[in-house]
Amino acid sequence: MKYAIVKCVNGNYAIAAEGFTDIDNAKVNYHGLCQSLWNAPDVYTACVCIVDENLLIIPGYREFISHAVPEE
């Protein structure tokens, strides 16, 4: 089975990483990406998940990130 990390940041979709054959390696990269997005000042909304080669989300590995939009 192969795994990928998919992200949607501020409405822009992307494959963050792909080709993992070991789910544990995918999980480490997933947590690192989530941490980076939680700490990024320019991220207002984000969703990150690990999917398998059938595009099924791995249970427990979808995270929503939301920060307040600064007032102008």
VEXBA-813893 format. One line per 3 residues: number of its first residue (from 0); their letters; for each residue z, x, y of N, C-alpha, C. Coordinates in nm, 3 decimals, decimal comma. Layout:
NUM = a = Z X Y Z X Y Z X Y  ...
END
This chain:
0 = mky = 0,000 0,086 -0,117 0,000 0,000 0,000 0,000 0,090 0,123  -0,078 0,052 0,223 -0,079 0,124 0,350 -0,016 0,037 0,457  0,044 0,103 0,557 0,115 0,035 0,663 0,067 0,084 0,799
3 = aiv = 0,081 -0,003 0,899 0,047 0,033 1,037 0,153 -0,024 1,130  0,164 0,036 1,246 0,253 -0,014 1,350 0,165 -0,071 1,460  0,186 -0,198 1,489 0,107 -0,269 1,590 0,198 -0,298 1,709
6 = kcv = 0,142 -0,285 1,829 0,222 -0,313 1,948 0,141 -0,396 2,047  0,212 -0,473 2,126 0,153 -0,544 2,239 0,246 -0,518 2,357  0,199 -0,441 2,453 0,283 -0,400 2,567 0,220 -0,456 2,694
9 = ngn = 0,298 -0,537 2,765 0,252 -0,599 2,889 0,117 -0,669 2,868  0,099 -0,730 2,751 -0,022 -0,806 2,721 -0,138 -0,726 2,664  -0,120 -0,596 2,643 -0,227 -0,511 2,589 -0,196 -0,473 2,444
12 = yai = -0,284 -0,515 2,353 -0,267 -0,490 2,210 -0,321 -0,353 2,171  -0,255 -0,291 2,072 -0,303 -0,162 2,021 -0,239 -0,133 1,885  -0,309 -0,053 1,808 -0,250 0,003 1,686 -0,180 0,131 1,730
15 = aae = -0,048 0,133 1,719 0,028 0,249 1,763 0,017 0,364 1,663  0,015 0,331 1,535 0,003 0,432 1,429 -0,044 0,361 1,303  -0,117 0,433 1,219 -0,168 0,370 1,097 -0,180 0,473 0,986
18 = gft = -0,203 0,422 0,865 -0,226 0,509 0,751 -0,101 0,553 0,678  0,013 0,494 0,708 0,136 0,530 0,637 0,128 0,479 0,493  0,158 0,564 0,398 0,166 0,520 0,260 0,311 0,510 0,213
21 = did = 0,401 0,567 0,293 0,545 0,562 0,265 0,609 0,472 0,371  0,666 0,361 0,328 0,725 0,265 0,423 0,837 0,329 0,503  0,910 0,423 0,446 1,019 0,488 0,520 0,966 0,568 0,638
24 = nak = 0,852 0,632 0,625 0,792 0,703 0,739 0,748 0,605 0,846  0,694 0,492 0,805 0,654 0,389 0,902 0,777 0,337 0,977  0,887 0,318 0,907 1,009 0,268 0,971 1,063 0,366 1,075
27 = vny = 1,060 0,495 1,045 1,107 0,597 1,140 1,022 0,593 1,267  0,891 0,587 1,250 0,801 0,581 1,366 0,818 0,451 1,443  0,838 0,341 1,375 0,863 0,211 1,437 0,986 0,217 1,527
30 = hgl = 1,096 0,270 1,474 1,220 0,277 1,552 1,204 0,368 1,673  1,131 0,478 1,657 1,106 0,568 1,770 1,025 0,501 1,879  0,923 0,425 1,841 0,841 0,353 1,939 0,923 0,246 2,009
33 = cqs = 1,003 0,171 1,934 1,087 0,069 1,997 1,184 0,131 2,098  1,242 0,243 2,062 1,334 0,311 2,153 1,262 0,353 2,281  1,143 0,408 2,267 1,066 0,449 2,384 1,032 0,331 2,474
36 = lwn = 0,994 0,219 2,413 0,958 0,102 2,493 1,080 0,040 2,561  1,195 0,040 2,494 1,317 -0,010 2,558 1,354 0,075 2,680  1,325 0,203 2,677 1,362 0,293 2,785 1,254 0,311 2,891
39 = apd = 1,134 0,259 2,870 1,024 0,278 2,964 1,039 0,183 3,084  1,040 0,237 3,205 1,060 0,152 3,323 0,940 0,063 3,355  0,823 0,095 3,302 0,703 0,016 3,333 0,671 -0,088 3,226
42 = vyt = 0,759 -0,106 3,128 0,738 -0,206 3,023 0,819 -0,330 3,058  0,749 -0,442 3,077 0,816 -0,568 3,108 0,831 -0,654 2,983  0,727 -0,656 2,900 0,735 -0,727 2,773 0,663 -0,643 2,667
45 = acv = 0,714 -0,650 2,547 0,649 -0,579 2,437 0,690 -0,644 2,305  0,604 -0,631 2,208 0,634 -0,672 2,071 0,580 -0,562 1,981  0,660 -0,518 1,889 0,622 -0,411 1,796 0,651 -0,461 1,655
48 = civ = 0,560 -0,432 1,562 0,586 -0,470 1,423 0,518 -0,373 1,328  0,569 -0,372 1,205 0,503 -0,299 1,097 0,430 -0,403 1,014  0,302 -0,376 0,986 0,223 -0,465 0,902 0,169 -0,386 0,783
51 = den = 0,142 -0,459 0,675 0,079 -0,394 0,560 -0,072 -0,408 0,571  -0,144 -0,363 0,471 -0,290 -0,363 0,477 -0,350 -0,504 0,473  -0,266 -0,605 0,446 -0,309 -0,744 0,451 -0,267 -0,812 0,581
54 = lli = -0,219 -0,732 0,675 -0,170 -0,778 0,806 -0,048 -0,869 0,795  0,029 -0,852 0,689 0,155 -0,925 0,675 0,266 -0,840 0,737  0,347 -0,903 0,819 0,458 -0,831 0,884 0,565 -0,802 0,780
57 = ipg = 0,612 -0,678 0,779 0,721 -0,638 0,690 0,848 -0,706 0,740  0,916 -0,786 0,657 1,035 -0,859 0,702 1,139 -0,767 0,766  1,188 -0,808 0,882 1,290 -0,733 0,955 1,235 -0,626 1,047
60 = yre = 1,102 -0,614 1,055 1,042 -0,509 1,137 0,946 -0,565 1,240  0,997 -0,659 1,319 0,927 -0,709 1,437 1,032 -0,718 1,547  1,003 -0,655 1,658 1,100 -0,652 1,767 1,033 -0,696 1,897
63 = fis = 1,103 -0,784 1,970 1,060 -0,826 2,101 1,141 -0,752 2,206  1,073 -0,701 2,307 1,136 -0,624 2,414 1,104 -0,695 2,544  1,204 -0,718 2,625 1,182 -0,788 2,751 1,275 -0,731 2,858
66 = hav = 1,215 -0,694 2,969 1,290 -0,647 3,085 1,258 -0,736 3,204  1,349 -0,744 3,295 1,325 -0,821 3,417 1,214 -0,757 3,500  1,127 -0,839 3,553 1,022 -0,789 3,642 1,085 -0,765 3,779
69 = pee = 1,067 -0,646 3,836 1,130 -0,618 3,966 1,071 -0,707 4,075  1,158 -0,747 4,165 1,113 -0,830 4,278 1,044 -0,742 4,380  0,946 -0,799 4,446 0,868 -0,723 4,543 0,927 -0,732 4,680
END
